[in-house]
Amino acid sequence: MQLTTNKIDSANAKINAAITRNTIDANVEKIANQLSKEAKIAGFRKGKVPLSAVKKQYGERLIQDAEAQALRDLLDKGLEAMEIAASALIGEPQITKFDKNDNGIDVEVTLAIRPAIDLGDYTAMVPEFAKPAVSDEAIMERIEELATAQAPLVNVDEDRALISGDTALIDFEGFVDGEAFEGGKAEGFALRLGSGQFIPGFEDQVIGMKKGDEKTIDVTFPENYGGAKLAGKAAQFKVKVNAIQTKETVTVDDELAKKMLPGFEDATVDMLKEKVKEQLQSEEMSKLYNDELKPSLMETFVNAFTIDLPEFIVDQEMDMALNKKAREMAEAELEELRNDAEKVKALRETFRDDACRAVKATFIVDALAKAENISVSEQELMQTIYFEAMQMGQDPAAVYKHYQESGYLPAIQMAMIEDRVLSKLLNDKIKED
């Protein structure tokens, strides 16, 4: 076997080889000999099967197995020659040439290698920052908001108009083209104004009405309304206000604190304020992390490190971006691309920079995770997907199976690892109060 290697850079390599006919024939003999000891062929005792019978029985399969063995041998020799560990390979080696001829097979194998990254003092790139401040006004506003949400509704006895935030007890009946439609009538319906429960424009026209008022409201159903018969149609609703209700006035005192902090019999307003402050600070920290610090830190790392990227992984990323773009295109645009290969090539090339940055970020996160000893187990991945599916009211097992079959699990797992890595690095740089 004649073999040459080319280690293009730390992430890409090629092996070229001419597998001779003698090598294939020798592998066939070796495999046939082994089968003669193990195979069961009618008319022969096990272990006594002649080579001619084995070759006749297995024929083309012997040649295929012999060629596969030759490929494995050339891969082992190529890796040894380039001093590359098999564990450093990413994915399966790509057979980019496999030309059979009278003398044997000319082969080219393309390899993707996990690039080595010198992280240096990466923690020095992480900025120090202070926890977001939470004002006393924000704390009281949240307490009153939470307390009001739990407060009971009470009737408004004074003669006043409805305002946003009130609950109107109404009777209504809807008409399209002068005819009542199914599902368009109710009595004693509790409508909280400003909630967006009804189609646009309805609640705005109820605001200002008083108890006992009757009114015809003109609205138009949205074009994307669920019911096809009503979508985009103009409608009139006859509305009568039977009562006005509002939330009972809340007093922020120790009694309220005890209600809002079950399990704390000695709860006080100060304790409630501290708990709400922690909640608000957590929300602000989460927003700061996700909207600013994490994206900025990842951008810093991507710009700071220079690494070689496996070409075929960049190609895969570009292909995924191209396919996503194609799904968003109109049929006329797709037809134009089908008839012009150069346009497809040019469009695909527009995704190269983003693809390179995405692949680079993935390798950086992988290296940082190893440095910080951070991982996400299969069990943790499954639990996260199940939990989020249940929150969305979906079947967790079905969602997990869909992600699994679509090949999304590795990307989700890497996203979880990235989140943990960046959170850990940022948490270590919080300035103490």
Secondary structure, DSSP 8 states (H G I E B T S, - for coil): -EEEEEE-SSSEEEEEEEEEHHHHHHHHHHHHHHHHHH---TTS-TT---HHHHHHHHHHHHHHHHHHHHHHHHHHHHHHHHT--GGGB-SS-EEEEEEEETTEEEEEEEEEB-------SGGGGS--EE-----HHHHHHHHHHHHHHHS-EEE--S-----TT-EEEEEEEEEETTEEEEEEEEEEEEEETTS--SSTTHHHHHTT--TT-EEEEEEE--TT-SSTTTTT-EEEEEEEEEEEEEE-----SHHHHHHHSTT-TT--HHHHHHHHHHHHHHHHHHHHIIIIIHHHHHHHHHHH------HHHHHHHHHHHHHHHHHHS-HHHHHHHHT-HHHHHHHHHTTHHHHHHHHHHHHHHHHHHHHHT----HHHHHHHHHHHHHHTT--HHHHHHHHHHHT-HHHHHHHHHHHHHHHHHHHTTEE--
